[in-house]
Amino acid sequence: MRENFIWTKIRGELKKRLLIIDEAWYLMKYQDSASFVFGIAKRARKYYLGLTTATQDVSDFLSLDFGRAVLSNSSIQILLKQSPTVIEQVTQTFYLSEQEKTLLLSSNVGEGLFFAGQSHVAIQVVAAPFEHELITSNPEEVLKFLNRRRVRKKFCFLSCKLSRLFGMGRGQKY
C-alpha cells in the first residue's frame, strides 16, 4: 500500500526530485520492502528521481542480494567509520586499499571515504550548526535543542501578546 502511494507520486509528475530513505536498514530487513527499494534504485532515473539511502551499518545492504544490487546501482557512496566485524566484507565489496581500510577503522565522527565511480577519496563532513541541530542523535543535544525551541516559542507567543495588548500590529513602529 505504502509502495503504491510512493510509486504513484514518483510517476505522477516528471520533475527533478530526490527520495531520501533514512534508516534504510529497516526496509532492507524485509524481502518485500527490500525489493521495493531495489526497484526504485533500478528505475529512478527514468522518472527524473535521485535516490539516497542512509544506514549506519553497510552490512544491512551487503548481506542481501537486493542490498548489494542497490549499492551497485548507486553512482556515489559514502562510507564512514566501520566496525572491525564487517571491515573485511566492506574491503572486498569496495576494493579498499590497506590505507582506506585503516582509515575506516580509525575514523572520527564525519570522517570516511567518498566513492564516485572507481575513484575513492578521504573526506571529512562538517555540519553547519543548524544542520547539526537537525541531524544529531545525541540525546543530550536533542534535549537541549528541544528546550531551546520551546523557549523561542514562548518568547514569540509573549511578544505577540504584548504587541496586541499595546495595540502594535503588523507594520507599526514601536
Backbone hydrogen bonds, N-H to C=O, Kabsch-Sander energy under -0.5 kcal/mol:
donor,donor_aa,acceptor,acceptor_aa,energy
5,F,1,M,-2.0
6,I,2,R,-2.3
7,W,3,E,-2.8
8,T,4,N,-2.5
9,K,5,F,-2.1
10,I,6,I,-2.6
11,R,7,W,-2.7
12,G,8,T,-1.4
13,E,9,K,-0.8
15,K,13,E,-1.3
17,R,48,Y,-1.7
19,L,50,G,-3.2
20,I,18,L,-0.6
21,I,19,L,-0.6
21,I,52,T,-3.5
22,D,20,I,-0.8
24,A,21,I,-0.6
24,A,54,A,-2.9
26,Y,23,E,-1.9
27,L,24,A,-0.6
28,M,24,A,-2.3
29,K,25,W,-1.0
30,Y,27,L,-1.1
34,A,30,Y,-2.7
35,S,31,Q,-2.3
36,F,32,D,-1.8
37,V,33,S,-2.3
38,F,34,A,-2.3
39,G,35,S,-2.5
40,I,36,F,-2.1
41,A,37,V,-2.6
42,K,38,F,-2.2
43,R,39,G,-1.9
44,A,40,I,-2.2
46,K,43,R,-0.6
47,Y,43,R,-0.7
47,Y,44,A,-1.6
48,Y,45,R,-2.0
49,L,44,A,-2.0
50,G,17,R,-2.6
52,T,19,L,-2.8
54,A,21,I,-2.6
60,D,57,D,-2.3
61,F,58,V,-1.7
62,L,58,V,-2.0
63,S,59,S,-1.8
64,L,61,F,-1.2
68,R,64,L,-2.5
69,A,65,D,-2.1
70,V,66,F,-2.3
71,L,67,G,-2.3
72,S,68,R,-2.4
73,N,69,A,-1.3
74,S,71,L,-1.5
77,Q,115,F,-1.9
79,L,113,L,-2.5
81,K,111,E,-0.6
82,Q,104,L,-2.6
86,V,83,S,-1.5
87,I,83,S,-1.2
90,V,86,V,-2.4
91,T,87,I,-2.9
92,Q,88,E,-2.2
93,T,89,Q,-2.4
94,F,90,V,-2.7
95,Y,91,T,-0.7
96,L,91,T,-1.7
101,K,97,S,-2.4
102,T,98,E,-2.5
103,L,99,Q,-2.5
104,L,100,E,-2.4
105,L,101,K,-1.6
106,S,102,T,-1.7
107,S,103,L,-0.8
111,E,108,N,-2.2
112,G,123,I,-2.1
113,L,79,L,-2.8
114,F,121,V,-3.0
115,F,77,Q,-3.3
116,A,119,S,-2.1
117,G,75,S,-1.3
119,S,116,A,-1.9
121,V,114,F,-1.9
123,I,112,G,-2.4
125,V,110,G,-3.3
126,V,124,Q,-0.6
127,A,125,V,-0.5
132,H,128,A,-2.9
133,E,129,P,-2.1
134,L,130,F,-1.2
135,I,131,E,-2.1
136,T,132,H,-2.2
142,V,138,N,-2.7
143,L,139,P,-2.3
144,K,140,E,-2.1
145,F,141,E,-2.8
146,L,142,V,-2.5
147,N,143,L,-2.5
148,R,144,K,-2.1
149,R,145,F,-2.1
150,R,146,L,-2.2
151,V,147,N,-2.2
152,R,148,R,-2.2
153,K,149,R,-2.5
154,K,150,R,-2.5
155,F,151,V,-2.6
156,C,152,R,-2.7
157,F,153,K,-2.7
158,L,154,K,-2.9
159,S,155,F,-2.7
160,C,156,C,-2.4
161,K,157,F,-2.3
162,L,158,L,-2.7
163,S,159,S,-2.2
164,R,160,C,-2.3
165,L,161,K,-2.7
166,F,162,L,-2.3
167,G,164,R,-1.3
168,M,163,S,-3.7
169,G,167,G,-0.9
172,Q,169,G,-1.3
